[in-house]
């Protein structure tokens, strides 16, 4: 006799599908609106079915952080540690910007699942093997990760403002008094220093070179 399938198996969904649906829901309706009942309806199952994949709401939130952060794991490829850290930062930024609804969660909730800790372990191994002591390696990885999360959060939050021409947008800055704010006005008119990607790359390069200097390691590699 065939073994009786569980409710979760009969539903025909996976943990990854549950987490992806939760992220899509947060992107569309906001994190505050997310509940197990609504997520179940999104997937066409009862809320109780979801508990076979995530035992409670906290586990769901941890899984959402894991699902986004683990995408940065793809950045840890072979190569000089400086270049690999740059690739990690870019992969993490891409993953974060793909899920703006989850950014408040990722900015405030520790990444504690085994899969997210595995990503951190890879980063630490990279730096320790490059010559970092463990403490500075952890400091460097934390600093870079926190910067990327904060930068992505700023990009996601300011994009609607910039498009609307509200205070802080380029259109608004172009109306400033040229006698009082000549350099800010010039930047607004020329676009200097206003490209998010260029700003991001500049900061990542500065951070990585700073890590090398603090650790007494060569910083002459392309980031």
Secondary structure, DSSP 8 states (H G I E B T S, - for coil): ------HHHHHT--HHHHHHHHHHHHHHH-GGG--HHHHHHHHTS-HHHHTTT-SSHHHHHHHHHHHHHGGGGGG--SS-HHHHHHHHHHHHHHHHHTTGGGHHHHHHS---SHHHHHHHHHHHHHHHHHT--HHHHHHHHHHHHHHHHHHHHHHHHHHHHHHHT-TTSHHHHTTS-TTT-HHHHHHHHH-TT--HHHHHHHHHHHHHHHHHHHHT----S--
